[in-house]
Amino acid sequence: MVVLILERVAVGLRGELTRWFLEPKAGVFVGRVSAMVRDQLWEKACNQAGQGGCMMIYSSNNEQGFRVRSWGTTSRSIVDFEGLFLVRIPK
């Protein structure tokens, strides 16, 4: 399972991602793709994000069951706290 969250990106990028994922809410994409496709879509999103930001959460074989990637400026940040991913919300 892959969840991709985009903030302040071009509408065209969002349109391209709907070929691979469902978009239940603006900028939030959910789907199931192979690791190779996931990595290629991540690169595409980061390259076309401009001044926006991207965050990807995907299934993994670790304690929490998922990994997190973040790129650019997002409204929330991910902190690795002794191997656990936590969300930091700025004040």
C-alpha positions in Angstrom: 0.0 0.0 0.0 1.3 3.5 -0.9 0.0 6.8 0.3 1.3 9.9 -1.5 0.5 13.4 -0.2 1.2 16.5 -2.3 1.0 20.1 -1.1 1.1 23.1 -3.4 1.9 21.3 -6.6 0.7 21.7 -10.2 -2.7 20.3 -11.1 -1.0 18.5 -14.1 1.1 16.4 -11.7 -1.9 15.4 -9.7 -3.6 14.4 -13.0 -0.7 12.2 -14.0 -0.7 10.4 -10.6 -4.5 9.6 -11.0 -3.4 7.1 -13.6 -1.8 5.0 -10.9 -3.6 6.0 -7.7 -7.0 6.9 -6.4 -7.3 10.5 -5.2 -9.9 10.4 -2.3 -9.1 14.0 -1.3 -7.2 16.7 -3.2 -3.5 16.0 -3.1 -3.9 12.6 -1.3 -3.2 9.5 -3.4 -3.7 5.9 -2.4 -2.8 2.7 -4.2 -0.9 -0.4 -4.6 2.0 -0.5 -7.0 5.3 -2.4 -7.3 8.4 -1.0 -5.6 9.9 0.0 -9.0 6.8 2.0 -10.0 6.6 3.5 -6.6 10.2 4.8 -6.8 9.7 6.1 -10.3 6.5 8.0 -9.3 8.3 9.4 -6.3 11.0 10.8 -8.5 8.4 12.2 -10.9 6.5 13.9 -8.0 9.7 15.4 -6.5 11.0 16.6 -9.9 7.7 18.3 -10.8 6.7 19.6 -7.3 8.4 23.0 -7.8 8.0 25.0 -4.6 5.6 22.4 -3.1 6.2 19.4 -1.0 5.7 15.6 -1.2 5.3 12.9 1.5 5.1 9.2 0.8 4.1 6.5 3.2 4.5 2.9 2.0 4.4 -0.6 3.4 7.7 -2.0 4.7 9.0 -4.9 6.9 9.9 -2.9 10.0 8.5 -2.4 13.5 5.8 0.1 12.4 5.0 -1.7 9.2 5.7 1.4 7.0 8.4 3.8 5.9 8.1 7.5 5.2 9.8 9.8 2.6 9.5 13.5 2.6 10.7 16.1 0.0 10.3 19.9 -0.2 8.3 22.1 2.1 5.4 20.4 3.8 3.0 21.5 6.6 4.2 18.6 8.8 7.5 17.0 9.2 8.5 13.5 10.0 11.0 12.8 12.8 12.9 9.6 13.3 12.8 9.0 17.0 14.9 6.0 17.9 13.7 4.1 14.8 10.0 5.2 15.1 8.5 7.7 12.7 6.7 10.6 14.5 4.9 13.6 13.0 5.9 17.1 14.0 3.4 19.8 13.6 5.0 23.3 13.7 3.4 25.9 16.0 
